[in-house]
Amino acid sequence: MTMPLALLIYENLLPGSQLPNRLEQLGYRVQMVADAASFLESAEREKPMLVVMDLVSSKADMCALVSQLRANPATQHLPVLAYTDEQNAALQAQARQAGATLVASGTAFLSQLPHLLEQVLQVD
């Protein structure tokens, strides 16, 4: 059986640089995306099982990316696990309003990843 694909976009090295290994340990193939434009194209073309994104970026409005995913019929169903630091409550709220499935915060993000993935992939 093919391993499910997780589409990953991040700018900050921690925990971003550790995420590919952690996701692979949990049974996912990981495709990292460098910029917002290719992210939207990749999400539509590659049909990932989920999207994992760092909300903090100096290059793109990540909440706008979430909104664009939700506006596209080909990607609107994708679960989005977004993360940022605990002090960024306003950004967390914006991500939820944009349509992120789950917004996580804190330094324990990597250790909580299995539980977070279970939550974000839950089907109602």
C-alpha positions in Angstrom: 0.0 0.0 0.0 1.2 3.5 -0.8 2.0 5.7 2.1 -0.3 8.8 2.4 1.1 12.1 1.3 1.5 15.1 3.6 2.1 18.4 1.9 4.3 20.6 4.1 5.1 24.3 3.9 7.2 26.1 6.5 9.7 28.9 6.7 11.0 28.7 10.3 13.6 26.0 10.9 12.1 24.9 14.3 10.0 22.8 14.3 9.7 22.9 10.5 13.0 21.2 9.7 12.1 18.3 12.0 8.6 17.8 10.6 9.6 15.7 7.5 11.4 13.1 9.6 8.6 13.0 12.2 5.9 12.6 9.6 7.9 9.9 7.8 8.3 8.0 11.1 4.5 8.2 11.4 4.0 6.6 8.0 3.7 9.6 5.6 5.4 10.5 2.5 6.3 14.2 2.7 6.5 16.7 -0.1 7.9 20.1 1.0 6.8 23.2 -0.9 9.0 26.3 -1.0 6.5 29.0 -2.0 2.9 29.9 -1.9 2.3 29.8 -5.6 3.6 26.3 -6.0 1.9 25.2 -2.8 -1.6 25.8 -4.3 -0.7 24.0 -7.5 0.9 21.1 -5.6 -2.2 20.7 -3.4 -4.4 20.4 -6.4 -2.1 18.2 -8.5 -0.7 15.8 -5.8 -3.9 15.2 -3.9 -2.3 14.9 -0.5 -4.0 13.4 2.5 -3.3 16.5 4.6 -1.6 19.8 4.6 0.8 20.9 7.5 1.7 24.5 7.5 3.6 27.0 9.6 1.4 30.1 9.9 4.4 32.5 10.3 5.9 33.5 7.0 7.7 36.6 5.8 6.9 35.6 2.2 3.2 34.8 2.1 0.0 35.3 4.0 -0.6 31.8 5.2 -4.2 32.4 6.2 -4.9 33.6 2.7 -3.5 30.3 1.4 -5.9 28.4 3.7 -8.8 30.5 2.3 -7.7 29.8 -1.2 -7.5 26.0 -0.5 -11.1 26.2 0.9 -12.3 28.2 -2.1 -11.0 25.6 -4.6 -13.4 22.7 -5.1 -10.4 20.4 -5.8 -8.8 21.2 -2.5 -11.5 22.4 -0.2 -11.8 19.0 1.5 -8.1 18.8 2.6 -7.5 18.8 6.3 -5.1 21.6 7.3 -3.0 21.3 10.4 -1.5 24.8 11.0 0.9 25.7 13.8 2.5 28.8 15.4 3.8 29.8 18.7 1.6 30.3 21.8 1.9 34.1 21.8 0.4 34.4 18.4 -3.3 34.2 19.4 -4.5 36.6 16.7 -2.8 34.6 13.9 -4.3 31.4 15.4 -7.8 33.0 15.3 -7.2 34.2 11.7 -6.2 30.7 10.6 -9.3 29.2 12.2 -11.5 31.8 10.5 -9.8 31.1 7.1 -10.7 27.4 7.5 -7.8 25.6 9.1 -9.0 22.3 10.4 -6.8 22.5 13.5 -4.4 25.1 14.8 -1.8 24.0 17.2 0.7 26.0 19.2 3.5 25.5 21.6 6.8 23.9 21.9 5.4 20.4 22.3 4.0 20.4 18.7 6.3 17.6 17.5 5.7 15.4 20.5 2.0 15.9 20.1 2.0 15.3 16.4 0.5 11.8 16.4 -2.4 13.0 18.5 -2.9 16.1 16.3 -2.9 14.1 13.1 -5.5 11.8 14.6 -7.6 14.8 15.4 -7.2 16.6 12.0 -8.0 13.4 10.1 -11.1 12.6 12.0 -14.1 12.3 9.7 -17.4 13.7 11.0 
